[in-house]
Amino acid sequence: MPSENKTYLITGVGSGLGKFLYENLPGALGLSRDNKYEILDAAEKAENLVVLHAAFNTKRDVTDYSQYIEDNIFLTEDLLYLYSVKFVYFSSIDVYGSFTPYSFMKRCAEDFITKRQADALILRLPAILGPTMRKNSLIRLMEEKELTLHSESIFNYVLQNDILEAVTNDELLARSGTYNFVASEGVRLLDLAEHYNKNVRFGHYTYETSLNDLIEVENLYPYPERTSSDVVELFLRNYYE
């Protein structure tokens, strides 16, 4: 459980991980596009501030580059100006893969944070499953809807609740630097379809988590024996309706 004397500032509370953390950390400050300046002012007055930076403009086809920079770098800069006892940034294991605007901007944010705040904690996350997630390829597979991804696409999965456990653990929060936060093994979409007996029409694009590169960075995932298949099973059992 979170320490009572901490004030958590969570970004990206409109959906996904940010929303989940905000809903499960009582008394947290939740920052969105609509209340940015109000929440930043409140954060300046907070004691023992812990910043959980989950917000990110995830558009893959960028058309408004100035907005893309503002959402992903300028907001990060505003947060770094705050006096916090800990700054946690949620990055992505896509930084190991091929160049995309998403992976490039994630790496830029990582470097920016590291240079500005030496004791920051950066967690490189894989695909995330949980109750506030947007509909992704796994859900479409379970609903037997057509996918754009090839059957050989490989994903690594963790639960939103795994991340909540991590950021409320004082021992983990005492860490600084850049770490992976991943399950022990990935899983093919084809294997999931066969295991759950789903008849799915797959697409042509193959997404593959760059698992070979992950071993070069320490993994802070608290369940070292848990595979992505295990995570999917937990998600389906506890959250999926």
ROLUMMAR-335547 format. One record per atom (N, C-alpha, C): x, y, z. Coordinates in steps of 0.2 Angstrom, whole numbers, padded with zeros to 4 digits, always signed. Layout:
<atoms>
XYZ
...
</atoms>
This chain:
<atoms>
+0004-0006+0000
+0000+0000+0000
+0004+0006+0000
+0002+0012-0003
+0006+0018-0003
+0007+0021+0004
+0013+0024+0005
+0014+0027+0011
+0009+0033+0012
+0006+0034+0018
+0001+0039+0019
+0004+0046+0018
+0010+0047+0019
+0013+0054+0019
+0015+0056+0012
+0014+0052+0007
+0016+0054+0000
+0010+0057-0004
+0012+0062-0008
+0007+0064-0013
+0008+0062-0020
+0004+0059-0023
+0006+0056-0030
+0003+0061-0035
+0007+0063-0039
+0004+0067-0045
+0005+0062-0051
-0001+0061-0054
-0002+0056-0060
-0004+0060-0066
+0000+0059-0071
-0002+0062-0078
-0005+0057-0082
-0009+0059-0087
-0013+0055-0092
-0018+0051-0089
-0022+0054-0084
-0028+0051-0080
-0034+0050-0084
-0034+0052-0091
-0040+0051-0095
-0041+0044-0097
-0036+0040-0097
-0037+0033-0099
-0031+0029-0098
-0031+0023-0099
-0025+0018-0098
-0022+0018-0091
-0016+0017-0091
-0012+0017-0085
-0013+0022-0080
-0013+0029-0083
-0014+0034-0079
-0020+0034-0075
-0026+0033-0079
-0032+0032-0076
-0032+0027-0070
-0029+0021-0072
-0029+0016-0067
-0026+0018-0060
-0020+0021-0061
-0016+0023-0055
-0020+0028-0051
-0023+0033-0055
-0027+0038-0051
-0033+0035-0047
-0036+0031-0050
-0042+0028-0047
-0040+0023-0041
-0034+0021-0041
-0032+0017-0035
-0027+0020-0030
-0025+0026-0031
-0021+0029-0026
-0025+0035-0023
-0028+0034-0017
-0033+0039-0014
-0029+0045-0013
-0032+0051-0015
-0029+0057-0013
-0024+0060-0018
-0023+0056-0024
-0018+0058-0029
-0021+0064-0033
-0016+0068-0035
-0017+0073-0040
-0017+0070-0047
-0023+0071-0051
-0023+0069-0057
-0023+0074-0063
-0018+0074-0067
-0017+0079-0072
-0019+0077-0079
-0023+0081-0082
-0025+0080-0089
-0024+0086-0093
-0026+0086-0099
-0026+0092-0103
-0030+0098-0101
-0036+0096-0098
-0040+0101-0096
-0038+0105-0089
-0035+0102-0085
-0033+0105-0078
-0026+0105-0077
-0022+0105-0082
-0014+0105-0081
-0012+0111-0077
-0014+0117-0078
-0011+0122-0073
-0013+0122-0066
-0020+0120-0066
-0023+0120-0059
-0019+0114-0055
-0018+0109-0058
-0014+0103-0054
-0007+0105-0053
-0004+0108-0058
+0003+0110-0057
+0004+0114-0051
-0001+0119-0050
-0001+0124-0045
-0002+0120-0038
-0006+0115-0038
-0007+0111-0032
-0001+0107-0030
+0002+0104-0035
+0008+0100-0034
+0014+0104-0031
+0014+0111-0033
+0019+0115-0030
+0019+0115-0022
+0013+0115-0020
+0011+0116-0013
+0011+0109-0009
+0012+0103-0013
+0011+0097-0010
+0018+0095-0006
+0017+0091-0001
+0023+0088+0002
+0024+0081+0000
+0031+0079+0000
+0033+0072-0002
+0030+0070-0008
+0031+0074-0013
+0028+0073-0020
+0031+0068-0024
+0027+0063-0026
+0030+0058-0031
+0026+0059-0037
+0030+0060-0043
+0027+0061-0049
+0027+0054-0053
+0021+0052-0055
+0020+0046-0059
+0018+0048-0066
+0023+0049-0071
+0022+0052-0077
+0020+0047-0083
+0013+0046-0084
+0011+0041-0088
+0008+0044-0095
+0007+0051-0095
+0004+0054-0101
+0009+0053-0107
+0006+0052-0113
+0010+0052-0119
+0006+0053-0125
+0007+0057-0129
+0004+0057-0136
+0006+0051-0140
+0002+0046-0141
+0004+0040-0144
+0002+0040-0151
+0000+0045-0154
-0001+0045-0162
+0005+0042-0166
+0003+0037-0170
+0009+0034-0174
+0010+0039-0180
+0005+0041-0183
+0005+0046-0189
+0005+0053-0187
+0011+0056-0186
+0011+0063-0183
+0010+0068-0189
+0005+0072-0188
+0004+0078-0192
+0005+0085-0189
+0003+0085-0183
+0004+0091-0179
+0011+0090-0175
+0016+0092-0177
+0023+0091-0174
+0024+0095-0168
+0021+0101-0168
+0022+0106-0162
+0018+0103-0156
+0012+0101-0158
+0008+0098-0152
+0011+0091-0150
+0014+0087-0154
+0017+0081-0152
+0023+0083-0147
+0027+0088-0149
+0032+0090-0144
+0030+0093-0138
+0025+0097-0138
+0022+0100-0132
+0019+0094-0127
+0016+0089-0130
+0013+0084-0126
+0018+0080-0123
+0023+0078-0126
+0028+0073-0124
+0035+0076-0121
+0037+0082-0123
+0043+0085-0120
+0041+0091-0115
+0037+0095-0118
+0036+0101-0114
+0032+0100-0107
+0028+0095-0108
+0024+0093-0101
+0029+0090-0097
+0034+0086-0099
+0039+0083-0095
+0043+0088-0092
+0045+0093-0096
+0049+0099-0093
+0045+0102-0087
+0039+0103-0088
+0035+0107-0083
+0035+0102-0077
+0034+0096-0077
+0034+0091-0071
+0041+0091-0068
+0047+0092-0072
+0053+0092-0069
+0055+0098-0065
+0051+0103-0066
+0052+0110-0062
+0049+0109-0055
+0045+0104-0054
+0042+0103-0048
+0047+0100-0043
+0046+0102-0037
+0051+0099-0032
+0047+0092-0030
+0050+0087-0031
+0048+0080-0030
+0053+0076-0026
+0050+0071-0022
+0055+0066-0019
+0056+0061-0024
+0052+0060-0029
+0053+0054-0034
+0050+0056-0040
+0053+0055-0046
+0050+0056-0052
+0051+0049-0056
+0045+0047-0058
+0044+0040-0061
+0042+0041-0068
+0045+0039-0073
+0043+0040-0080
+0042+0033-0083
+0036+0032-0086
+0034+0026-0089
+0036+0026-0097
+0041+0023-0098
+0044+0022-0105
+0041+0016-0108
+0044+0014-0114
+0042+0008-0117
+0048+0004-0120
+0047-0003-0120
+0052-0007-0123
+0052-0006-0131
+0048-0002-0133
+0048-0001-0141
+0054+0003-0142
+0058+0006-0137
+0064+0009-0139
+0069+0004-0141
+0068-0002-0140
+0073-0007-0143
+0072-0009-0150
+0066-0007-0152
+0064-0009-0159
+0066-0005-0165
+0062-0005-0170
+0064-0001-0176
+0062+0006-0175
+0065+0011-0178
+0063+0018-0177
+0056+0020-0179
+0052+0023-0175
+0046+0026-0176
+0046+0032-0172
+0041+0037-0174
+0040+0043-0170
+0039+0041-0163
+0035+0036-0161
+0034+0034-0154
+0040+0032-0151
+0044+0027-0154
+0050+0025-0150
+0055+0031-0150
+0056+0035-0155
+0061+0040-0155
+0059+0045-0149
+0052+0047-0148
+0050+0052-0143
+0051+0049-0136
+0050+0043-0136
+0051+0040-0129
+0058+0040-0127
+0062+0039-0132
+0070+0039-0130
+0072+0046-0129
+0069+0051-0132
+0071+0058-0131
+0069+0060-0124
+0063+0058-0122
+0060+0059-0115
+0064+0056-0110
+0067+0050-0111
+0071+0047-0106
+0077+0051-0105
+0081+0052-0111
+0087+0056-0110
+0086+0063-0107
+0080+0066-0109
+0079+0073-0106
+0078+0072-0098
+0075+0067-0096
+0073+0066-0089
+0080+0064-0085
+0084+0060-0088
+0090+0058-0085
+0095+0064-0084
+0095+0068-0089
+0100+0074-0088
+0097+0079-0083
+0091+0080-0083
+0088+0085-0078
+0087+0082-0071
+0086+0076-0070
+0085+0073-0063
+0088+0066-0063
+0094+0067-0059
+0098+0061-0059
+0095+0055-0056
+0091+0056-0051
+0088+0051-0047
+0081+0048-0049
+0080+0050-0055
+0073+0048-0058
+0073+0041-0059
+0067+0038-0059
+0066+0031-0061
+0063+0030-0067
+0066+0027-0072
+0062+0026-0079
+0061+0018-0079
+0055+0017-0081
+0053+0010-0082
+0050+0009-0089
+0054+0004-0092
+0052+0003-0099
+0047-0003-0099
+0041-0001-0101
+0035-0006-0100
+0034-0009-0107
+0031-0015-0107
+0028-0019-0113
+0021-0017-0114
+0017-0021-0117
+0010-0020-0118
+0007-0021-0111
+0002-0017-0109
-0001-0017-0102
-0008-0019-0103
-0010-0024-0098
-0017-0026-0098
-0020-0024-0091
-0027-0022-0091
-0030-0020-0085
-0037-0017-0087
-0041-0015-0082
-0048-0013-0083
-0049-0007-0086
-0043-0002-0086
-0044+0004-0090
-0041+0004-0096
-0038-0001-0099
-0035-0001-0105
-0040+0000-0111
-0037+0002-0116
-0041+0003-0123
-0041-0004-0126
-0046-0005-0130
-0047-0011-0134
-0040-0012-0138
-0037-0018-0137
-0031-0019-0141
-0031-0026-0145
-0026-0028-0147
-0026-0034-0151
-0028-0040-0147
-0026-0040-0141
-0029-0046-0137
-0036-0046-0136
-0039-0041-0135
-0046-0040-0134
-0050-0042-0140
-0047-0039-0146
-0050-0041-0152
-0050-0048-0154
-0044-0051-0152
-0043-0059-0153
-0048-0062-0149
-0049-0060-0142
-0054-0064-0138
-0061-0063-0141
-0063-0058-0144
-0069-0056-0147
-0070-0059-0154
-0064-0062-0157
-0064-0065-0163
-0066-0060-0169
-0063-0054-0168
-0063-0049-0173
-0057-0049-0177
-0057-0046-0183
-0052-0046-0188
-0046-0042-0185
-0040-0044-0186
-0034-0041-0183
-0030-0038-0189
-0027-0033-0188
-0022-0030-0193
-0015-0033-0192
-0014-0037-0186
-0007-0040-0185
-0007-0047-0187
-0001-0049-0189
+0000-0056-0192
+0000-0060-0186
-0001-0066-0187
-0002-0071-0182
+0005-0073-0178
+0011-0071-0181
+0017-0072-0178
+0019-0066-0174
+0015-0061-0173
+0017-0055-0169
+0018-0058-0162
+0023-0055-0158
+0024-0057-0152
+0024-0051-0147
+0020-0052-0141
+0019-0047-0136
+0022-0050-0130
+0024-0045-0126
+0026-0046-0119
+0020-0042-0115
+0018-0045-0110
+0012-0042-0106
+0014-0041-0099
+0011-0036-0096
+0011-0035-0088
+0004-0032-0087
+0002-0033-0080
-0004-0030-0078
-0003-0023-0075
-0009-0019-0076
-0009-0012-0073
-0007-0013-0065
-0010-0018-0062
-0009-0019-0055
-0002-0021-0053
+0002-0024-0058
+0009-0025-0056
+0012-0018-0056
+0011-0014-0060
+0014-0007-0060
+0012-0003-0054
+0005-0004-0052
+0003-0001-0046
+0007-0003-0040
+0008-0010-0039
+0012-0013-0034
+0019-0010-0034
+0022-0009-0040
+0029-0007-0040
+0030+0001-0038
+0025+0005-0040
+0026+0012-0038
+0024+0014-0031
+0021+0009-0027
+0019+0010-0020
+0024+0006-0016
+0029+0003-0019
+0034+0000-0015
+0040+0004-0014
+0041+0006-0007
+0047+0011-0006
+0054+0008-0008
+0055+0002-0008
+0061-0001-0010
+0063+0000-0017
+0057-0001-0021
+0058+0000-0028
+0059+0008-0030
+0055+0012-0026
+0055+0019-0028
+0062+0022-0026
+0066+0019-0022
+0072+0021-0020
+0077+0020-0025
+0075+0016-0030
+0080+0015-0036
+0080+0021-0040
+0085+0022-0044
+0086+0027-0049
+0089+0024-0055
+0088+0027-0061
+0091+0024-0067
+0085+0021-0072
+0087+0018-0077
+0083+0015-0082
+0082+0007-0082
+0076+0005-0081
+0075-0002-0080
+0070-0005-0085
+0070-0011-0086
+0064-0015-0089
+0059-0017-0084
+0053-0018-0086
+0048-0020-0082
+0044-0025-0086
+0046-0031-0087
+0043-0036-0092
+0042-0043-0089
+0038-0046-0092
+0037-0053-0090
+0043-0057-0093
+0043-0063-0090
+0049-0067-0092
+0049-0070-0099
+0044-0071-0102
+0043-0073-0109
+0037-0069-0113
+0038-0068-0119
+0033-0066-0123
+0028-0071-0126
+0023-0069-0130
+0019-0074-0132
+0016-0072-0139
+0016-0077-0144
+0013-0076-0150
+0005-0075-0150
+0003-0071-0155
-0004-0070-0155
-0007-0077-0157
-0004-0081-0162
-0006-0087-0164
-0007-0092-0158
-0002-0092-0154
-0002-0097-0148
-0008-0095-0144
-0010-0088-0143
-0016-0086-0139
-0022-0089-0142
-0023-0088-0149
-0029-0090-0152
-0030-0097-0152
-0024-0101-0152
-0025-0108-0152
-0027-0111-0145
-0024-0107-0140
-0025-0109-0133
-0032-0108-0131
-0035-0102-0133
-0042-0100-0131
-0047-0102-0136
-0045-0106-0141
-0049-0109-0146
-0053-0103-0150
-0049-0098-0152
-0052-0092-0155
-0051-0093-0163
-0056-0092-0167
-0056-0092-0174
-0055-0084-0176
-0049-0083-0178
-0047-0076-0179
-0044-0075-0186
-0046-0070-0190
-0043-0068-0196
-0037-0063-0195
-0031-0065-0196
-0025-0061-0195
-0023-0056-0201
-0020-0051-0199
-0017-0046-0204
-0010-0048-0207
-0007-0043-0209
-0001-0044-0212
+0005-0041-0209
+0004-0036-0204
+0009-0033-0201
+0012-0037-0195
+0018-0038-0194
+0021-0042-0189
+0024-0037-0184
+0021-0037-0177
+0024-0034-0172
+0028-0039-0168
+0034-0037-0166
+0038-0042-0162
+0042-0038-0157
+0041-0039-0151
+0045-0036-0145
+0052-0039-0146
+0056-0034-0145
+0064-0035-0146
+0066-0039-0140
+0064-0045-0138
+0066-0048-0132
+0074-0049-0131
+0077-0050-0137
+0084-0051-0136
+0088-0045-0133
+0086-0039-0134
+0089-0033-0132
+0087-0032-0124
+0082-0035-0122
+0080-0034-0115
+0085-0036-0110
+0089-0041-0111
+0093-0044-0106
+0099-0039-0104
+0100-0034-0108
+0105-0030-0107
+0104-0025-0101
+0097-0024-0100
+0095-0019-0095
+0092-0023-0089
+0093-0021-0083
+0090-0025-0077
+0082-0025-0077
+0079-0030-0075
+0072-0031-0075
+0070-0030-0068
+0065-0025-0067
+0062-0024-0060
+0055-0027-0059
+0053-0031-0064
+0047-0034-0063
+0047-0039-0057
+0042-0038-0053
+0042-0042-0046
+0041-0049-0046
+0039-0052-0052
+0037-0059-0053
+0041-0062-0058
+0047-0064-0057
+0052-0066-0062
+0050-0072-0065
+0046-0076-0063
+0044-0083-0066
+0038-0082-0070
+0034-0076-0070
+0028-0075-0073
+0029-0074-0080
+0026-0078-0085
+0026-0077-0092
+0021-0072-0094
+0021-0070-0101
+0016-0066-0104
+0009-0070-0104
+0010-0077-0105
+0004-0081-0105
+0001-0081-0099
+0005-0081-0093
+0002-0081-0086
-0002-0074-0085
+0001-0069-0088
-0002-0062-0087
-0008-0062-0090
-0009-0065-0096
-0015-0065-0100
-0020-0069-0096
-0018-0074-0094
-0023-0078-0090
-0026-0075-0084
-0021-0071-0080
-0023-0067-0074
-0028-0062-0076
-0027-0058-0082
-0031-0053-0084
-0038-0056-0086
-0038-0061-0090
-0044-0064-0092
-0049-0066-0086
-0045-0069-0081
-0049-0071-0075
-0051-0066-0071
-0047-0060-0070
-0049-0055-0065
-0052-0049-0068
-0051-0047-0074
-0053-0041-0076
-0058-0041-0083
-0057-0046-0087
-0060-0046-0093
-0067-0049-0092
-0072-0046-0095
-0079-0048-0095
-0082-0050-0102
</atoms>
